[in-house]
Every structure is written in C-alpha cells, then in structure tokens.
Amino acid sequence: MSEPLAPLLVSSESIASDDPYDVILTNIEVVNALAELLAPDELVQDALVSYYTDFYQAQVANGGFAQFVFNSGWSPLVVDAVAAGLEAMEAPRHAAVFAQARAAVDALSEDELQEFFESELFGENETRDRLDAAAEGFDDAEDDLVLRNSAFLRSRPDLVVLPEAELGEAIEQVFAALPDRAEREEALDNMPQPDYVQLIEALCEASGQDLDRITAGSPSGDGSVIWYFLTDKGLHFYKVIGDEAVMFDGETEEERARVNVAEVVTPVG
C-alpha cells in the first residue's frame, strides 16, 4: 500500500470535548473533505477504519444489518474496514456478531445478492429478514462502539491535532501538493451526484442551512427511502411527496423546505 497523502487529522476542540463522539465526527468531516479529491488508498487507513465502523454502527442501529449491506453495496473496502475496526477497537462481542452476519452475506449467491440490491428493502423481503436475523446480538453487545472508536482515534501515534479553524487550511495544503489537482477537480466537476445528494443540497439551500453530512437512508413502508442528514441547525430528514422533496426538522418534524424533484435532479448517466 502506498503512503497516505494526508495525515490523520482531528480538531483540538474535539479532543478536549467531554462528548466522545466529537472526535469521531471530526474524523468523518475530514475524511469527507479529503475524499473529494483523494482515493481511499490515499487516505490514512485508521481514518477509514473509524469512519466505516461508525457508518456500520449507525446503519445497523437505524435499520438493521440488511440496511448496512444495502447502503454499503457490500463494498470490500467498507466490509474489511469494519472488520478491522472492530478488532482494533477491541470490541469482541460486536466483532463476533459482524463475523456471523458477514458469513450470511457470503453464503448468498451472486444472483441472490444482486436481487437484494435491486429490491425495495421494504414489505416482504426474505433476504432482508435473513440478513437481519444473522446479526442477532448487535443490540445486546456490551462493547460501546462510540467509546471504543473515540479511544481508538485518540490513541493513534500519527494523530495530528489542530484547532478547528486550521483544519481547512491543512486540507487545502494536501490538495495544493497534488501534481494532478486540476485533472482531479475536473473529474469531480463532471461526476453527477446521486439523486438524494442533489435533493439534500437543494433543500439545504432553500432552507438557508449549511449541509454537514448525510447520515443514513431508511426505507419507509410505502417503498420510498427517507434520508437523514445533519446541517448547521441540527438533524433533518426528507421524503418525496408527489413530485416534491420535502425537508423536515428531525426533532419537531416541522416542514423546513420543499423543492420540485424534476427541477433539481440531473439524471446520472
């Protein structure tokens, strides 16, 4: 594996915080920013391990193991990072649950797995139910993954801690050192975003909020997917109602904005 092009960066504010999730969140924000121009193998492995272990926990807690499989596309990068993370974070109970659930996915044929990815993930879904059952024990595992993930990041010998106000400059320095930066930026500009990303960005703009990150997609009973995301004003979600995407406050469920889907979405491909 080649040397990473960026260090493992977190903010000094997150290190000083009493909330153990703050350092995890800082890593997520830095990884998201770096991933705009860097490939996964150009990032620090420990940063990805923390990132995807948190993604795994959030997905399973929100909608079950099947949702994690569905939303990750069962990417080897993600799966291997989660397995490595649970081991490195010394979370044996969660590691055992993940291993048994992983075996259930590996037992599916290629056709079965593809059919699952093409399913709606709601209503009658035998494969979904089988995968969720394979992760039995997740809720009972006593390993606190937030505490262990936070401790994992804090203990990294190559951790670089900077004031939050300086993180953007540090990321820009990484980008400035790329000899092919212009080509990478052009490729990024020419890459259409998925529908849900386009809609979330449009909703944030319409509501006057700044998008922090997209957290999870959760299938609803009517066959649609409700997407959850964080802004500078907290947790929100949106769902499609008729020909519009409607944004709601995550706590009060009050409407915050709505946009016409056809006017926003640029089809991929």
Secondary structure as UniProt FT lines:
FT   STRAND          8..11
FT   HELIX           12..16
FT   HELIX           21..34
FT   TURN            35..37
FT   HELIX           40..42
FT   HELIX           45..63
FT   HELIX           65..72
FT   TURN            73..74
FT   HELIX           76..88
FT   TURN            89..90
FT   HELIX           92..106
FT   HELIX           110..117
FT   HELIX           126..134
FT   TURN            135..140
FT   HELIX           145..154
FT   TURN            157..158
FT   STRAND          159..162
FT   HELIX           164..176
FT   TURN            179..180
FT   HELIX           181..189
FT   HELIX           195..207
FT   STRAND          211..219
FT   TURN            221..222
FT   STRAND          225..231
FT   TURN            232..233
FT   STRAND          234..241
FT   TURN            242..243
FT   STRAND          244..249
FT   TURN            250..252
FT   STRAND          255..260
FT   HELIX           261..264
//
